[in-house]
Amino acid sequence: MDRYVGNKTISQWVAAFPVLKKITAKEEVLWLNTCYEEKAPPQPGFTDFTVQEIIDADKRLQRFAPYIESVFPKTQKAHGQIESPLYLIPKMQTYLEKTCFLSIPGRLVLKADNELPISGSIKARGGIYEVLKIAEQLALDHGMLRETDNYADLANESFHQFFSQFSISVGSTGNLGLSIGIIGAKLGFRTVVHMSKDARQWKKDLLRQRGAEVREYDADYSVAVKEGRRQASLDSRCHFIDDEHSRDLFAGYATAGLRLKKQFDQMGLVVDDSHPLFVYLPCGVGGGPGGVTFGLKQAFGSHVHVFFAEPTHSPCFLLGLLTGLHDAVSVQDFQLDNQTAADGLAVPRASAFAGRASGHLISGCLTIDDERLFQLLKAFADEENIQIEPSAAAGGIGPVMLLQTTEGRRYLKEHHLINQMSGATHLIWATGGSMVPRKVWETYYKRAADNQ
Ligand SMILES: *Cc1c(COP(=O)(O)O)cnc(C)c1O
């Protein structure tokens, strides 16, 4: 039986978009977004996301910086700003050139969100931001705080007591739960994390140790989120952080754009007509990379070209954009199983918000095989001495897909970039890894070594 997905049967979808044949066969693909640079039709609640929301988010994070600095000593050097370094990675560039048989003109850089303080992944941007926003709102509403106060006071017992009357909950494959659990519990909230079966044991252990409650599900991410959302709806003092719908998460992620521009300026990296910037972002539900993309477009305009990277078994964001159905299509609809070792990307269905708010800003999506993730993870360690988790390696294949596939070359041609490539910067966004216990990380490394 040929089932309907949206207004077409599966075979009609495949006939209309031949690339789906490769996608359903779990082959690696680069798909160019047909809606790129199209004006998105106005969709209230989605396409009205504004720069002002990013500016507000940035100011809020600045107000909280004294608090962050006082309770997370690792952020002292950066005065309470939660930010990651940017590295040139020439050895990785040579590695890709040698192992994939191509030349990568321009330079290769790594955005090391694997080193983000507090929770060691890109979720420290959105997740922590949303919790801080909730805390601020509650404290303002109850007359405990004014915006002009020194927020370091939030570390006091009186605030801890106050926040303990409220709870925050979230559904997660691991890293979002880690971010929200750590900051939520630190502020004093009762924090409940609903974990999908992909979540790693060490993440659950760490959360419990920090005082968060972990509820485990023998089901995938969509189920954990749905159940978390349902339980939270029964409690008026519980705020559910909804990764499938949240604007606040998106705003937190988007602050990365202007900050990255500052880092580029400091390192003397130029982005302009003859120096295009290509960014490769690992994608799960799309909120993280979508928010970052929104910020990048504010910072670099049409000179930045953003590609999302997903596992071949869970390309939910690609399917959402290609079909235009966003969260109304799952990878299972296309007979894919959502089984991947990239736990941060093991998501069967895209966010309802991200694709609508940022879909037109994304140049394309690529998919990557799990074995390749592990080889890249190993190469980052061998070549650059950088520890990342499997999900975070997904962007590593980006420059190869762009330069080596027919689709990639078509993109460069259509955007008049062929002659600019010697001035290009390729940025791989490493989205997580520094909190992975060494023993666990070594099993990842070993898997790569065994399969070489
Ligand atoms: C969550 C996550 C992503 C993707 O973020 P989404 O908002 O789910 O798209 C990428 N890498 C890692 C390591 C993550 O934890």
The ligand as a Tripos MOL2 file, in Angstrom:
@<TRIPOS>MOLECULE
LIG
   15    15     1     0     0
SMALL
NO_CHARGES

@<TRIPOS>ATOM
      1 C1         21.2900   19.0760   20.0320 C.3       1 LIG1
      2 C2         22.5440   18.8930   19.3000 C.ar      1 LIG1
      3 C3         22.6640   19.2660   17.9690 C.ar      1 LIG1
      4 C4         21.5440   19.8120   17.1230 C.3       1 LIG1
      5 O1         20.6820   20.7570   17.7120 O.3       1 LIG1
      6 P1         19.1270   20.7280   17.3410 P.3       1 LIG1
      7 O2         18.5750   21.9380   17.9640 O.co2     1 LIG1
      8 O3         18.5510   19.4690   17.9220 O.co2     1 LIG1
      9 O4         19.0500   20.7170   15.8550 O.co2     1 LIG1
     10 C5         23.8990   19.0650   17.3730 C.ar      1 LIG1
     11 N1         24.9310   18.5400   18.0320 N.ar      1 LIG1
     12 C6         24.8480   18.1760   19.3270 C.ar      1 LIG1
     13 C7         26.0520   17.6060   19.9920 C.3       1 LIG1
     14 C8         23.6560   18.3400   19.9970 C.ar      1 LIG1
     15 O5         23.5740   17.9610   21.2700 O.3       1 LIG1
@<TRIPOS>BOND
     1     1     2 1
     2     2     3 ar
     3     2    14 ar
     4     3     4 1
     5     3    10 ar
     6     4     5 1
     7     5     6 1
     8     6     7 2
     9     6     8 1
    10     6     9 1
    11    10    11 ar
    12    11    12 ar
    13    12    13 1
    14    12    14 ar
    15    14    15 1
@<TRIPOS>SUBSTRUCTURE
     1 LIG1         1 GROUP 0 **** ****
